[in-house]
Amino acid sequence: MRDFQDILKALKVHLANNKHVKVYDKDVASSLGITQMNFATLKRRNSIPYENIINFCKKEGLCCSDVFFD
């Protein structure tokens, strides 16, 4: 199982969609339906918002295994 930083990287790669654009934490937070402040707190605590990520994966048609596992 990946830690928060690795999951964040996987989400940023998906959001960038193979384009050469910079994806910020605020973009990930917005995509997950989390406020920037709440996302920063979760990141600092290394606490993974599983429900939000699963809902995002379902909405985007992304396999959760690609996000949570190596």
Beta strands, then each sheet from edge to edge (+ up, - down):
end
